[in-house]
Amino acid sequence: MPTLQDIAAVPHQLSNEWIPTLPDAPGPRYLAFVRSLEKDIEAGSLKPGTRLLPQRDMAAQLGLSVGTISKAYAEAESRGLISGEVGRGTFVQRRRPATMTESPSSTLNLALNVPPRTGEDELIASILQDVMADGALKRLLGYLPHQGVLHHRDSMVGWLAQLGMPTTTDHLFITHGGQHGLSIAMGMVTAPNGVVLTERFTYSGMIALSAQNGYRLHGVDCDRHGLLPDALDRAFTETKARVLFSMPTLQTPTGTTMPIARRHEIAEIIRRHDAYLLEDDAYAFLFPAPPAPISTLLPERSFYIVSFAKCLAPGLRIAAMVVPDQFRDRCNNAVRATGWMASPLMAEVVTRMIHSGDLQRQVRLKREEAIRRNAIADDVLGNWLPVISDIPGFHRWLPIPAGRTLIALVAQAAQSGITIAPPGALQQVDRGTLGVRLCLGHPSTHDELKRAFIELRRILETAEEISFV
Ligand SMILES: Cc1ncc(COP(=O)(O)O)c(C=O)c1O
């Protein structure tokens, strides 16, 4: 935090020169102004002590209303970028106070599957301000229906239709994130100690859920198109499992996407074994035309879960879950028992973004960023990374090269400041299918991402440096 002495020591330069060029980005103009201010301060082109134009003059220069500029100055002041002095003007501060989210990290994290940032935080901030300004907050702070407010469910029904999953507001439940949806769906279709079939390698949240509740995960063999029908059929017969957890689109950790014909085969097998499907479609939005979910083929046996963590922000903790007709009442009880209701305030944010088109714009930006980040991955690690999906996702699968061991690779990467996560290995895994997921979304810049890949390439190209005895 700048001290009073710091601020006082800054000589006040008189300059009427700083007039930002506001980018033509989505979102409110006042935030675009704050972003430009921030960027120029960070770049050093706008010096501490510079006096900004009076609000009215700035508004005239930019062709914006005085109200917008006044909001921008207030926001910049609250972020510690500028400070107003009565009778003297508004001055750029010496230093930006660090915020919790900005603490620099010395490690490069390729383990966390977070979406790359595309300006969603500023949009969400402005929507929260609108909610406070237009009086909606009071209503959203009450106890509201467990299933979710009808208006929120209605907009999410519209969103799911775009992902190729038609449903109704009666069948859609708003949950406290995808993990919450998975948790209550599992609780309804299996018991502690029950066997749950999954892809050979599966989502770490499902492994955590099983560790917590005693579900026994059983991995089913896959190829580059996902679950192998014969292997699934056999696994149902041998284990007597009644539930399959699957990610047919951009599976995590492997990145496979199941073609339509395979989806039909898998649906048929689930039906034949009188089983249920938990379909996690967290990454479908990355497809301009997503393949039809398996759940559309088996609505009476499917729980279909879409989180808004990856297309918007994990911290919203909002997801939509479609449940079979006969589970609606139990699901209502399950939501009540495990959290009463998902936060209506955050569901309101998502709803407003669906209505305004901001969510669709964010999705486009995230797809573009996925393309850029995958291009960097291919450029640096191309020899090591197979292209598994035609549509770029937020993660890539790195098969373990001959002569390497997974544990040493993870340890050696950690010593070089790169965090990668070993996959949850289920049952016996043959070497040919072993690998590790690299997540592309966490590094905040392309340079950082590239640096991590270059270091990883160095590790892969040299002899294993760590031996465990
Ligand atoms: C496949 C998959 N499903 C669900 C989730 C969790 O979503 P949420 O953060 O909404 O709980 C994730 C998060 O990483 C995920 O990768």
The ligand as an SDF file (V2000), in Angstrom:
LIG
                    3D

 16 16  0  0  0  0  0  0  0  0999 V2000
  -15.0620  -31.9470  -16.0990 C   0  0  0  0  0  0  0  0  0  0  0  0
  -15.3820  -31.0150  -14.9910 C   0  0  0  0  0  0  0  0  0  0  0  0
  -16.5700  -31.0780  -14.4080 N   0  0  0  0  0  0  0  0  0  0  0  0
  -16.9150  -30.2610  -13.3930 C   0  0  0  0  0  0  0  0  0  0  0  0
  -16.0150  -29.3460  -12.9280 C   0  0  0  0  0  0  0  0  0  0  0  0
  -16.3750  -28.5380  -11.7140 C   0  0  0  0  0  0  0  0  0  0  0  0
  -17.1730  -27.5030  -11.9540 O   0  0  0  0  0  0  0  0  0  0  0  0
  -17.4840  -26.5130  -10.7400 P   0  0  0  0  0  0  0  0  0  0  0  0
  -16.2770  -25.6760  -10.5330 O   0  0  0  0  0  0  0  0  0  0  0  0
  -18.6660  -25.7710  -11.2030 O   0  0  0  0  0  0  0  0  0  0  0  0
  -17.7690  -27.3660   -9.5360 O   0  0  0  0  0  0  0  0  0  0  0  0
  -14.7600  -29.2350  -13.5120 C   0  0  0  0  0  0  0  0  0  0  0  0
  -13.7980  -28.2760  -12.9700 C   0  0  0  0  0  0  0  0  0  0  0  0
  -12.6100  -28.3760  -13.1680 O   0  0  0  0  0  0  0  0  0  0  0  0
  -14.4330  -30.0920  -14.5620 C   0  0  0  0  0  0  0  0  0  0  0  0
  -13.2330  -30.0400  -15.1390 O   0  0  0  0  0  0  0  0  0  0  0  0
  1  2  1  0
  2  3  1  0
  2 15  2  0
  3  4  2  0
  4  5  1  0
  5  6  1  0
  5 12  2  0
  6  7  1  0
  7  8  1  0
  8  9  2  0
  8 10  1  0
  8 11  1  0
 12 13  1  0
 12 15  1  0
 13 14  2  0
 15 16  1  0
M  END
$$$$
